Amino acid sequence: MTADKDMIQEIVEKVLKELAKKDEGFEKDKDPSGILRVRTETVKCEPFAGAPGVGLKDVVSLEESPHMGAGVMELDHTSFEWTLNYDEFDMVIDGVLEIEIDGRVVTGYAGDIIYIPAGSHIHFQTPSKTRYAYFTYPADWQQQ
């Protein structure tokens, strides 16, 4: 019995995809062109810097995206103060995200996009739970 070359290639690609998923802990497809797709519902956030009720997970590496960063963040009945030294867009996946700045609150609901310019001193908060995707410039937001 001989195996078809295309069938073998398909099997190898499926195995490699599953191995990559296990390494990163979430499902991400990478096209040879550099285009990526992340299934946000598979992303498991990790505790963030001693902030109770806050979790996040970067979903692209600097090698994959040297100019922009992206990840998923979750808040659970919490608020935390932050100064952004980078530009950030947040897209609310689920729940309610509140950004408090200078005593005012900008509220986002599922499907909404919020832009936060570099230099903003804010409080990320939610009255319940929220899950949102963040997109940063530059990519190495943690080093800014």
N, C-alpha and C positions, 0 to 999 in steps of 0.2 A: 504494500500500500504506500503510495507517495502522497505527501502533503503538498497542497497548492501553496506557492510562495506568498500569495496575497493572504491566504488563511493564516499562515504562520506569522506574517507581519501584523495582522489584526490581533492575534492572540498576544503577541509580545507587547504591542501598544496598550492593550487592556491591562496586562500585568503591570507594566510600568506606571500606568495611570493610577492603579490601586496602590502601588508602593508609594508614589508621591503623595497621595491622599493621606496615607498613614503617617508619613513623615511630618506633614504640616498640620494634621489634625482637622482638615476640612477639605471640601471638594473644590479643586481648581483645575481648569482645563487650560493648557498652554498650546497655542497654535505656533508652528514654526516661524510665522511672521512676527511673533512677539505679542499678538493679541491674547489677552487673558479673559477668562470668565470665572468668577467666584460665585458659588452657590451660598449666599449669605445665611440661609437656614442651617447650613452644616458647620458654620463657624462657632466654636466654643470659646468664649471670652475667658481671660485669665485675670485674677485680681490685679488691680492697678495701684502701685506705690502707696500701700497702706491706707488707701481711701476706702472706708467701709461702704459696701453696696455698689462699688464701681468695678467694672471689668472691661477689658479691651483685648483686641487681637489685631495686629497688623496683618494684612493679607497679601501684601506684595513686598518683595525684597528690593534693596537698592540696585541689585544686579538686574532685576526684572524691570524696574521703573526708576531710573536714576533721578528723575526730575519731580515726580509726584508720588506722594504716599497715599495709602488707602487702608482702611481697616473697619472693624465693627466695634462699637462700644455699647455697653449696657449700664443703666442706672436703675437701682432698686430703692425707691423711697428715700432718696438722698440728694444732697447738694454738695458740690465741691468747687472751691475757688481755683481759678487758673488764669495765668497770663499767657496769651498766645504770642509767640515771637515768629509766627508763620501765618500764612493765610489758610483758612479752613472752610470747606463746605460740609454741611451735615445734611444727610437725607434721612428723615425719620422713617424707619421700617415699621415700627409698632409702638403704640403708646403715645405719651405726650412728653415732648422735650421743651424745657424752658431755659432760655438764656437770659440771665439777669445782668444788666449793665447800667451803672449809674442810677440805680433805683427803678429802672424800667425793665419790663419783662417782654421778650419776644417769644411767642409760643408757636411750636410746630407740632403738627399732627401727622399721622401716617401718610406718606407721599409728599410731604412738604420738604422744601430745601431751604436751609438757612446758611447765609454767608457770614463769616466772622473774620474781619480784617486783622492783619498782623498788628500787634501792639494793644489789642483789646484785653482789658482786665475784667473777667466775667465770673459768674457762677453758673456752672452746668447744674441743672436740677430737674426733678420730676416729682409730681405729687403722688405718683404710683410707680409704674415701671416703664422703661422705654428702652428701645433697641434702635440704634441708628448707624448708618454707614458714614464714615468721615473720609474726606479727601483733602490732602494737605499739599501745600507748596511752600518751601521745598520738601522733597521726599523725606529727608532726615529730620523731621520735626522734633524728635526727642533731643537732638543735638543743638537746637537753636536757642 
